């Protein structure tokens, strides 16, 4: 399979897909109900393949790989250690698959890789000068730790009957509907906290750590400052408001904890054979890491289009971004004097 079937390289060797970034036919006018329904059940679509992976892992984790619900009422060191170890193993396996195949084995070399360079091994902005080591330390030392704190904290409240818990048999429709809506909620939450993190004080304090990765790889996904991790995993706090099943907390946190791996893979497509490949759904976020002030959302809700921050990969979109930043700098200088 050759890259030219799906994209091209610019004069600097950067890969650019031919396909423009777009949104699903849901929040459109006039409405397109048949197209929306088709998207919901298609592959790729809303639920398949990525969403179904995180929901499936979350359900397995809750029903087969978690302590008993009653144990969360009085979490002890053993429960905390088990939960942290289990979440660490999930991250190690899932992120590790992408990293090992794409960056260690390099099974497709740099085919479909946006930036032809490989992760830095001698850069001052990273701990020990190594991008991957830096990213891995932040992922486990802060990311998995804060994920685990949110998980145990919310399930502790649930086990103590301090929040409203549903019964699957009695509320089956609600159970299914909420699971399907988790991805939508994550998209909205991510956009809101992401815009907040680009507010100058928070960016300087925390978000700049994540943006050191201008050439991201899988381990860059959860490489964040602890303050950013607090914002990021706060998506699970939704269940302090709405009735929930404990599995919702697990699924939401698994979704938040694992989805950054393909989203930061650094490749547009991942090969599964000589002539087969699939989209990693990473181009929009790669452009955010490259240009910083575009594509704040995760791809379902057209929030970037509504608020004028969409970069769809085209020359026209890049020129619009350039003009927007130019005007922003002009106003900054004007206000300064």
ABEGO torsion letter per residue (X at the ends): XBAAAABBBBAAGBBBBABBBBBBBABBOBBBAAAAAAAAABOBBAAOAAAAAAAAAAAAAAAAABBBAAAAABBBAAAAAAAAAAAAAAAAAAAAAAAAAAAAAGAAEABGBABABBBBABBAABBGGBAAAAAAAAAAAAAAAAAAAAAAAAAAAAAAGABBBBBAAAAAAAAAAAAAAAAAAAAAAAAAAAAAAABAAAAAAAAAAAAABABBBAAAAABBBAAAAAAAAAAAAAAAABBBBAAAAAAAAAAAAAAAAAAAAGBABBBABAABBBBAGAAAAAAAAAAGBBGABAGABAAAAAAGABBAGBAAAAAAAAAAAAAAAAAAAAAAX
